[in-house]
Amino acid sequence: MNISHYIGLDVHKKHINFCIKTADGTVVEEGRLAAQRVTLRAWAAGQTQAWHGAMEATLFSGWIYDTLDARKIADLVRCHLLPACYVATPQIRELRRLLRYRNLVVRESVRMQNKIAGLLMESGAPFHKQKLHGKKYFAQLLDTLEEVPDSVKDLLNLSRSAMEMFQATQKRLLGELLAHPQLRQRVERLASIRGVGPVTALTWALEVGDPFRFSCSAQAMSYCGLTSAL
């Protein structure tokens, strides 16, 4: 296919700016589209010339990539200055979203644990740090608190309930990911490495995606942020 038009897509939350150029840089058309699948498909179907497109990588790029299969911003691709960008499959991106949400829930659970300890320290109430978040110990502690305002006790109960909810949610999400047929075998192999647990294995499998996209171990380590920039 002879490419005659090069299209750059500037992606935003509610709209997409586009610029169409020829190979010599002449602007054919510029405009703005609503960031909606039906609008994007109709616009793409209306292009009468063979074209090659590119867009910036943002939070909103995934669904546009799936809708248009766009690959390359107009001037950069025209001049062959834009490197290829790895895009994981839709299924991997969906599973990665679950893992990242699980990590968010874990952080919120830790925040609630810290809040419980903070409330007790503010009130001058003694407690056993290692046992604090045990269900039985926490219930006993609340019954024996003295000279602690009722408002603090209410906040302690609210924080405990939130912590338990976050913990239950993260366990459910983790269980779903570990049981997923696309991940189960890979996670088992990764977990056979000493020091690698299920969460680390899931993180590698979903954040990296296809490991063969790295030509050497140095690239993989750099992607993971394990090598210092000089």
N, C-alpha and C positions, 0 to 999 in steps of 0.2 A: 504494500500500500504506500503510495507517494503522499507524504505529509505536506499539506499546503498551508495549514493554519496551526499556530501555537497559542495555547490558551493558558493564562495564569489566573488562578482563583485565590482571592484574598478572603479567607474565611473568618466570619464573626458569628456571634451567638444568634443574631436574628436575621442577618443578611449575608450574602456572598457577592463581593465585587469581582467582576471578570474583565479581562482584557484579551482581545484576540489580535494577534499580529501575524504577518507573513514572515517568511524566512529572512527577508532583508530588514525586518524591524518595522515595517509600515503598520500602523494601527488600523485595523479593519473595523473594530467595534469595541466599545466599552460600555459597561452597564452594571446594574445591581439586581440581584435576585433575592426573593424571600428564601430563607434557609429552611426549605421544606422539600421532602422527597418528590412530591408530585410536581412541584414547580421546576426542580432541577432536572427531572426526567424529561419534562416537556421541552425545556430549553435545549437539552442535549439532543433530543430527537429532531429539533429544528435546525441543527447545524448541517449545512449542505456540503461542506468540504471535509475531507479527511483531516483529522486534527490530533494533536498530542497535547496533553494538559498536565499541569502541575499545581500543587497547592502547598501552603505552609503547613507544617505539622503543629496542630493545636489540639486542645481538648475536644473540639468539634469536628476533627478531620475524619474520624473513623467511619461514621455513617455516610459521609460524602464519598469516601473511598469505596465503600461497599456499593453505593448507588451508581457511581460513574466509572469505577475502576480507574480513576485518574492517577497518573504516575509522575509526570514530570513537572517555578513561576516563569512565565512565557519567555522572557529574554534569556534566562539561565539555561533552559532546556534547548532553546534555539542555538545557543553558543556552546552547548555540551559542557556546561560548567556546573551542572547540578548532579551530585552523587545520588545513587539509588538509596532509598530509605526502606528498611525492613518493616513490614506490616504483618503482624501475626494474623492467623486465621480468625474468623468471627467466633468460632467456638473457644479458642484459646483466650481471646479477649474477654469473652463472657465469664470464663472460669477465673481469669486474672482479676476481674472486677469483684467476684465473690471473695477471693483471697484478700484483696486490698480492703474490702469492707470488713472482713474478719479482723484484720490488723487494726482498723479503726476502733472496732468494738473492744478489742483487748486493751487498747490505750485508754478508752473511757472507763473500763473496769478498774484499771490501775488508778485512775484519777479518783474514783469513788473510794477505793481503799485508802489512798492518801488523805482524802477528805475526812474519813472516819477517824483516822489517827489524829489529824489536825484538830478536829472538834474536841476530842478527848483531852489533848494537850492544852488547848485553850481554856478548858474548864478545870484544869488541874486534876483530872481523874487518872489514877494509876491504872496501867493495863499491861498485859504480857504481849510484847510485840509479835512474837512468833505464833501465838495462839489467837491473835485478835480477830482474824477473819474466818476462824472456825465457827460453824453455825452454833454448836452447843455452847462454846465459850462466850460468844457474843451475846447470846440470850441470857446467860448467867451474869455477864458483866452489866447489862442493862438493869437487871433486878437489884444489883448491889450498889449502883451508883448513888452517891450521896452528895448533896449540895450542888447538884447539876440541874440547871433550869430545864423545865419541861420542853421548851423550844429546842434545846440542844438534843434532848432524847428523841424528839420528833424528827429532827434532821438526821440523826444517827440511823433511825429506822428507814427513812427515805433513801439515804445513801446506801444502806445495806440492800434494800430492795432493788435499787438501780444496779448495784454491783452484781447481784444474783441474776438479774435479767440479762446483763451484758455477757456474763459468763455462760449462761445457757445458750445465748445466741451464737457465741463464738464456737462453742462445742458442736452445735448443729451444723454450722457452716463448714467447720473443719471435717466433720464426719461425711458430709456430702461430697466434699472435694476428694477425700481419701478413698471414697467408694466409687468415684467416677471411673468408668471403664477405660477412658482415654488416658488416665493418670495413674491408675493403680499399679501397673507393672513397672512404669518408669520410677515411681516413688519408691517402690520396693527395692529396685536396683540401687538407687541413690542412697537409700537408708542403710544399705549394707556397708557403706563407707563409714569407718570409725569417726564418731563425732557428728554425724549427719542425722538429724531427727526428722520426723515427718513434716514439720513446718518449713525447715530449711530445704528439704527435698521438693516440697510443693513450690516454694519461692523460686528455686532454680528452674524447675520445669516450666512454670508459667511466666516468669519475668523474662527468661531467656528465649523460650519458645524452641525454635529449631537450632540446636547447638552447632550444626554444620555451617551456619552463616558466619561463624568465626573461622578464619583460616589458620589460627594458631592460638595457643593457650594465652599468650600475651594480650591478644585482643579481648579474650573472654575476661581476663582479670581486670583489664582497663574498663570494660563495660560495667563490671560490678563495683568499680570504684576502689579496687584493692591495690592499685599502683599509684604512687605519688606523681604529680605533675612536676616536671623539672623545667 
